[in-house]
């Protein structure tokens, strides 16, 4: 029994040293926890949303969660008790992964296995399931995730034989596409924050966490230089010219980037002037509802669909969720009940 306890303690300590607090979480008892898995995708991997219009999104990371509990006789006799959850995989495909985790335990019985499971899920999930780019999904829950992924599920698992440990994390109000895009954006930012860059203005080397990246052109400047640059432009009323300082570069900072650097008063002025300028030139304008974007979007007359020119997110201008074509709109339904 003491050997099991020491093995568990050493395994959890090793996992804590490998993964940060966002990735590896455990209770005070130490015998149960969650591993927030981040699958790094091949370059040029795309998500495809075919309804109502075919739109492709470049993406680099996808999420899953492995929750575990370590029995007192693990690893000598019993395997960890676990659940595996995902928002983008079908229940059938998650079931297939659960069975593979069982096989890996049988092959390593008597030894700690959590790290082996994690490495498999992070590095081999796509190949094991035969998933390739483009991956077809639906923007909102309650609908199928596309013929291609359903076909894979049918090939990998018989219908209705779902493992109770396989959890498909969706509900009727979940905007799956928005969740996946926001997760991908957060992971890209995390990778960027850990790298070192040379500011193109002051030429000092700083971590990405202290820098700003213009996404369209990929030019990088330190936040201190960009804060001063933005504030001068805003005070002068030149809100349309918060562009990349690189000569002849036309990349524009997003409202979210501006808000991150300037004070509340400066951002309120920027927001007001930008909206007024947009309204003067466009028939109708809304903001992209993704928190990491917030770019102004021009909407055609009498249309309820907006497509963000920055992140390409297609959304309903009434309820601000993923565009649902002729399906019932939440905002419209609420007004009808009043």
Number of C-alpha atoms within 10 A of each C-alpha: 10 9 12 20 17 11 17 23 13 13 15 21 12 12 17 15 10 11 13 10 11 10 15 20 18 17 9 8 7 14 17 18 19 19 21 19 20 20 19 17 17 13 10 11 18 19 20 21 21 14 14 14 11 9 15 17 18 17 20 21 20 20 20 20 21 21 19 19 17 20 17 16 17 23 22 15 12 15 24 21 13 18 18 25 23 20 22 25 21 21 26 25 26 27 25 19 22 21 15 16 22 14 12 16 21 14 11 14 16 16 17 21 20 22 14 13 18 19 13 16 22 17 14 13 16 16 9 14 17 12 13 15 15 16 18 22 23 22 28 22 19 13 10 14 20 16 11 14 22 17 10 16 22 12 13 17 16 11 11 8 10 18 18 11 18 24 20 19 18 16 12 9 11 17 19 22 24 20 18 19 22 16 18 21 16 14 18 14 14 13 11 17 17 13 12 14 22 16 23 15 13 11 11 11 15 18 15 23 17 16 22 26 18 17 14 13 13 11 17 21 27 24 21 14 15 23 17 12 15 23 21 15 16 22 12 9 14 15 21 15 15 22 18 21 19 14 6 8 12 14 18 18 20 18 19 14 18 20 16 13 18 20 12 11 9 17 19 14 15 26 17 12 17 19 17 12 13 18 14 10 11 13 11 15 17 18 17 26 23 19 10 16 19 18 20 21 20 21 18 13 8 7 9 16 20 26 18 22 13 16 17 14 23 25 23 21 22 14 14 20 24 22 25 18 14 7 7 9 16 15 14 11 10 9 8 8 6 5
